[in-house]
Amino acid sequence: QVQLVESGGGLVQAGGSLRLSCAASGRTFSNYAMGWFRQAPGKEREFVATITWNGVTYYTYQADSVKGRFTITGDNAKNTMYLQMNSLKPEDTAVYYCAVRAGLLYGDYVESASKYNYWGQGTQVTVSS
């Protein structure tokens, strides 16, 4: 089993920044895909960003809506993933979830929530206008 705990959410004004963290514990994987998804009230869960580790190199993927504003990074030594969110907009308001998949994902598969095995409980991000 894997436990994921998100932190770093909160209330911020438009244009501000937040950094989310996702700490993983339990099983470890030699290669994985670890991602952020978000869900706003009344909307479906949507892909935000994913980082993959093939044992040698990190690769990152981001949704078009956050490119240039959000940066996803990972620290294997700390079993933690981060999402640096800059230039936040009111439409970024949502509950942000981290998720992990044992094994790699490529291309459009990284955006599919069903491909991830474990999920955190979520952290609320609210951006005021």
Disulfide bonds with the S-S distance in Angstrom:
Cys22-Cys98 2.02
